[in-house]
Amino acid sequence: MANAVEEMVDIKIESGIEVPQKRAFAPRGPRKSKYPVSQLQPGESFWVPKAKSLSARGTASRFKKQNPEWEYTVRVEDRTNAEGVVESGVRVYRLK
């Protein structure tokens, strides 16, 4: 605990510093997705590796919020790649 207190002593507290204005950011257009969620037709799907599964789920969830008539589901799926190695991942399915 003594080390933490010693480290904090080096930080100088200042007063009278004005808070700068918020930066103005250029408006962004629609987000470009890494995944072809908006292009899926009912009955189509795409697979992503496990490392990208949360990102793909999030993309599908955001798209669903913007398009309530769209329904999807995500399932865990293992597949064998061209080299014969089994890869874990998820498949995003468009239902309707």
N, C-alpha and C positions, 0 to 999 in steps of 0.2 A: 504494500500500500504506500510505503514511503516513496517508492520510485514514481508512482503516478502523481503524487503531490509535487515532487521535484520537477517532473516534466511540465506540469501546469504553470509553474513559476515563470517559465520562459515566455509565456503568452502575455502580451501587453493588452490591457483593457483600455479602450479609448472612448471618449465622448465627444459630442459636437460634430460627428461625421454625418453629413446628409445622406439619406437613402436615395440612390439614383432612380430615375424614372425606369419603368419597365421597358424592355426592348420591344420594338415593334417588329413583329415577324410577318413576312409576306404570307398571305393566305395560301393554303395548300389546296390543291385539287383533290379529287378522290384518291384514296390510297391505292397504290399498286400492290397487289397481293403476290406473295411468293408462290401461292398455290392456285390452281385453276378452279376454285370454288364457284365463281360466278359463271363459269362456262359449262358446268355440269348440267346435264339433262337428266330427268328421272330415269333411274336404272343404271346410271353411270357412276364410276367411283375412281379414286386414285389412291395409291399407296405411298406412304412416306416412312423413312426409317425412324426407329424409336427415339433417336436424339431430337427429331423434329416434331414428334407427336403432339406435344403441348402447343406448339406454335400452330400446327394445322388445325387442332381442335379449336383454338382461340379464333382463328380466321373464320372457320365455319360458324362458330357461335355469333361472331359479329355480323356476318352476312345474314344469318337467320334473323337477328334483331332488326336489320334494315329491310328484310324481305320476309314478313311473317308467313306468307303462303308457302315458303320453301321449307321442306323438312329433310333432315339428314340424320344419319347415325354414324358412329365411329366404332370400329371393332379392331381388336388386337389381331394381328395376322403375321405369321412367320412365312417367309418365302425363301426359295433357293435362287441365288443369283447365277449369272453366267459362268462363274468360276466354281460352282457347286457348293458355295458357302451359304449356310442358313442365316438369314438376317431377320431380326425381330423388328416389327414396326406396327403401324396402324393403317387401316383403309377407311377413307371417308366416303360414304355412300350418299347419294342424293335419292331420297325416297319419292318426293313429289315436289 
